[in-house]
Amino acid sequence: PTVFICDECVELCMDIIREESKSSLVKAGEGVPSPQHIQKVLDDYVIG
């Protein structure tokens, strides 16, 4: 295809993708429990 995308548009798109990537990484890490919380839960079920 014969298409031209200006450098300014490419940079704008790259900025948008970077911002979306950052926000999705933050969201992915929100549900991870702390090691202390994991140990507390396991202590309720593991004997010995």
DSSP file (Angstrom, degrees, kcal/mol; ACC not computed):
  #  RESIDUE AA STRUCTURE BP1 BP2  ACC     N-H-->O    O-->H-N    N-H-->O    O-->H-N    TCO  KAPPA ALPHA  PHI   PSI    X-CA   Y-CA   Z-CA
    1    1 A P              0   0    0      0, 0.0     2,-1.0     0, 0.0     0, 0.0   0.000 360.0 360.0 360.0 149.3    0.0    0.0    0.0
    2    2 A T        +     0   0    0      2,-0.0     2,-0.4     0, 0.0     0, 0.0  -0.785 360.0 142.9-103.8  89.3    1.1    3.5   -0.7
    3    3 A V        -     0   0    0     -2,-1.0     2,-0.5     2,-0.0     0, 0.0  -0.975  32.6-160.6-131.3 141.6    0.4    5.3    2.6
    4    4 A F        -     0   0    0     -2,-0.4     2,-0.5     2,-0.0    -2,-0.0  -0.988   3.4-171.2-124.4 127.5    2.3    8.0    4.5
    5    5 A I        -     0   0    0     -2,-0.5    -2,-0.0     3,-0.0     5,-0.0  -0.975  27.7-123.4-115.3 124.7    1.9    8.7    8.2
    6    6 A C     >  -     0   0    0     -2,-0.5     4,-2.0     1,-0.1     3,-0.2  -0.221  19.4-115.4 -67.2 156.7    3.7   11.8    9.4
    7    7 A D  H  > S+     0   0    0      1,-0.2     4,-2.5     2,-0.2     5,-0.2   0.848 114.6  57.4 -60.6 -36.2    6.2   11.6   12.2
    8    8 A E  H  > S+     0   0    0      1,-0.2     4,-2.2     2,-0.2    -1,-0.2   0.905 107.5  47.0 -63.5 -41.6    4.0   13.7   14.5
    9    9 A C  H  > S+     0   0    0     -3,-0.2     4,-2.4     2,-0.2    -1,-0.2   0.887 111.0  52.0 -67.4 -39.0    1.1   11.2   14.2
   10   10 A V  H  X S+     0   0    0     -4,-2.0     4,-2.3     2,-0.2    -2,-0.2   0.929 110.9  47.7 -62.6 -45.0    3.5    8.3   14.8
   11   11 A E  H  X S+     0   0    0     -4,-2.5     4,-2.3     2,-0.2    -2,-0.2   0.902 110.8  51.7 -63.0 -41.5    4.8    9.9   17.9
   12   12 A L  H  X S+     0   0    0     -4,-2.2     4,-2.1     1,-0.2    -1,-0.2   0.924 110.9  47.4 -61.0 -45.3    1.3   10.7   19.1
   13   13 A C  H  X S+     0   0    0     -4,-2.4     4,-2.4     1,-0.2    -2,-0.2   0.894 110.3  52.5 -63.6 -40.5    0.2    7.1   18.6
   14   14 A M  H  X S+     0   0    0     -4,-2.3     4,-2.4     1,-0.2    -1,-0.2   0.903 108.8  50.7 -62.4 -41.1    3.4    5.8   20.4
   15   15 A D  H  X S+     0   0    0     -4,-2.3     4,-2.3     2,-0.2    -2,-0.2   0.909 110.1  49.7 -62.5 -42.4    2.6    8.1   23.4
   16   16 A I  H  X S+     0   0    0     -4,-2.1     4,-2.3     1,-0.2    -2,-0.2   0.926 111.5  48.1 -62.3 -45.5   -1.0    6.8   23.5
   17   17 A I  H  X S+     0   0    0     -4,-2.4     4,-2.3     1,-0.2    -2,-0.2   0.904 110.7  51.6 -63.5 -41.8    0.2    3.2   23.5
   18   18 A R  H  X S+     0   0    0     -4,-2.4     4,-2.2     2,-0.2    -1,-0.2   0.928 110.8  47.8 -60.6 -45.6    2.8    3.9   26.2
   19   19 A E  H  X S+     0   0    0     -4,-2.3     4,-2.2     1,-0.2    -2,-0.2   0.905 112.1  49.1 -63.6 -42.0    0.1    5.4   28.5
   20   20 A E  H  X S+     0   0    0     -4,-2.3     4,-2.0     1,-0.2    -1,-0.2   0.884 110.3  51.8 -65.4 -37.6   -2.3    2.5   27.9
   21   21 A S  H  X S+     0   0    0     -4,-2.3     4,-1.9     2,-0.2    -2,-0.2   0.909 109.5  49.7 -64.7 -42.4    0.5    0.0   28.7
   22   22 A K  H  X S+     0   0    0     -4,-2.2     4,-1.9     1,-0.2    -2,-0.2   0.932 112.1  47.2 -62.1 -46.4    1.3    1.8   31.9
   23   23 A S  H  X S+     0   0    0     -4,-2.2     4,-2.0     1,-0.2    -1,-0.2   0.855 111.0  51.0 -68.1 -33.8   -2.3    1.8   33.1
   24   24 A S  H  X S+     0   0    0     -4,-2.0     4,-2.0     2,-0.2    -1,-0.2   0.850 108.4  52.5 -72.5 -32.1   -2.8   -1.8   32.2
   25   25 A L  H  X S+     0   0    0     -4,-1.9     4,-1.4     2,-0.2    -2,-0.2   0.890 109.5  49.4 -67.4 -39.0    0.3   -2.8   34.2
   26   26 A V  H  X S+     0   0    0     -4,-1.9     4,-0.6     1,-0.2     3,-0.3   0.928 111.5  48.7 -65.0 -44.5   -1.0   -1.0   37.2
   27   27 A K  H >< S+     0   0    0     -4,-2.0     3,-0.9     1,-0.2     4,-0.5   0.875 107.7  55.3 -63.4 -37.9   -4.4   -2.6   36.9
   28   28 A A  H 3< S+     0   0    0     -4,-2.0     3,-0.4     1,-0.2    -1,-0.2   0.827 108.4  48.6 -65.7 -31.3   -2.8   -6.1   36.6
   29   29 A G  H >< S+     0   0    0     -4,-1.4     3,-1.1    -3,-0.3    -1,-0.2   0.538  89.3  83.7 -86.7  -6.8   -0.9   -5.6   39.8
   30   30 A E  T << S+     0   0    0     -3,-0.9    -1,-0.2    -4,-0.6    -2,-0.1   0.826  89.0  49.9 -67.9 -32.1   -3.9   -4.5   41.9
   31   31 A G  T 3  S+     0   0    0     -4,-0.5    -1,-0.2    -3,-0.4    -2,-0.1   0.354  81.3 112.2 -90.9   7.2   -5.2   -7.9   42.7
   32   32 A V    <   -     0   0    0     -3,-1.1     2,-0.1     1,-0.0    -3,-0.0  -0.704  62.6-137.5 -85.7 120.8   -1.9   -9.4   43.9
   33   33 A P        -     0   0    0      0, 0.0    -2,-0.1     0, 0.0    -1,-0.0  -0.379  22.0-106.2 -75.0 155.9   -1.9  -10.2   47.7
   34   34 A S     >  -     0   0    0      1,-0.1     4,-2.2    -2,-0.1     5,-0.2  -0.385  28.3-111.7 -74.7 157.8    1.1   -9.3   49.8
   35   35 A P  H  > S+     0   0    0      0, 0.0     4,-2.5     0, 0.0     5,-0.2   0.871 119.2  55.5 -57.3 -36.6    3.3  -12.2   51.1
   36   36 A Q  H  > S+     0   0    0      1,-0.2     4,-2.2     2,-0.2     5,-0.1   0.898 107.3  48.7 -64.0 -40.0    2.1  -11.5   54.6
   37   37 A H  H  > S+     0   0    0      2,-0.2     4,-2.2     1,-0.2    -1,-0.2   0.910 110.6  50.6 -66.5 -41.6   -1.5  -12.0   53.5
   38   38 A I  H  X S+     0   0    0     -4,-2.2     4,-2.6     1,-0.2    -2,-0.2   0.927 110.9  49.0 -61.0 -45.2   -0.7  -15.2   51.7
   39   39 A Q  H  X S+     0   0    0     -4,-2.5     4,-2.7     1,-0.2    -1,-0.2   0.907 109.3  52.4 -62.8 -41.6    1.1  -16.5   54.8
   40   40 A K  H  X S+     0   0    0     -4,-2.2     4,-1.0     2,-0.2    -1,-0.2   0.918 111.6  45.9 -61.0 -44.1   -1.9  -15.6   57.1
   41   41 A V  H >X S+     0   0    0     -4,-2.2     3,-0.6     1,-0.2     4,-0.6   0.921 114.0  48.3 -65.6 -43.8   -4.3  -17.5   54.8
   42   42 A L  H >X S+     0   0    0     -4,-2.6     4,-3.0     1,-0.2     3,-1.3   0.877 104.2  60.4 -65.1 -36.7   -2.1  -20.5   54.6
   43   43 A D  H 3< S+     0   0    0     -4,-2.7    -1,-0.2     1,-0.3    -2,-0.2   0.797  99.9  57.4 -60.9 -27.8   -1.6  -20.6   58.3
   44   44 A D  H << S+     0   0    0     -4,-1.0    -1,-0.3    -3,-0.6    -2,-0.2   0.733 120.3  27.1 -73.0 -21.8   -5.3  -21.0   58.7
   45   45 A Y  H << S+     0   0    0     -3,-1.3     2,-0.5    -4,-0.6    -2,-0.2   0.688 105.2  76.5-114.5 -25.5   -5.2  -24.2   56.6
   46   46 A V     <  -     0   0    0     -4,-3.0     2,-0.5    -5,-0.1    -1,-0.1  -0.788  59.6-161.4 -98.2 128.8   -1.8  -25.8   56.9
   47   47 A I              0   0    0     -2,-0.5    -3,-0.0     1,-0.2    -4,-0.0  -0.919 360.0 360.0-109.6 131.9   -0.9  -27.7   60.1
   48   48 A G              0   0    0     -2,-0.5    -1,-0.2     0, 0.0    -2,-0.0   0.413 360.0 360.0 101.7 360.0    2.7  -28.4   61.0
